[in-house]
Every structure is written in structure tokens, then in C-alpha cells.
């Protein structure tokens, strides 16, 4: 399974057009983001402690659901 970060980067855009794009753009700027992880628990714990830019964890959950669908 590819790391979640690599999947998320497909949503990066020059402008924040939606919540997932904003999440991807901010994760790209976050040098501490667990870039090699495929673990929901590890990434969600990181975001809860350090992801001030997420705003609402439902954005992460939505992106995670897309990630799982893509990996099937």
C-alpha cells in the first residue's frame, strides 16, 4: 500500500479549491508530516497533535476514505 501522503499529493493545487486541496497543500508544507505512513492511527494522532491546519478531522476522514477506495 502506498503511503497516504503520496496519495494526498495528487490533490495539491496552486489555490485551495476545496477542503481536501487545502489539506494537501498544508500537508506539503508540514515537514513533520508522517510521509511514509499508511497507518490511519499514526496519521490521525499526528494531525490531532500537530495538524492545526486541518481544522476539522472529518476532512482527514474524507481523504482517508478516498485513499482506501483508490488502493482497492
Secondary structure, DSSP 4 states (H G I P E B T S, - for coil): ---HHHHHGGG--SS--SHHHHHHHHHHH-TTS-TT---HHHHHHHHHHH-TTT-SHHHHHHHHHHHHHHH-
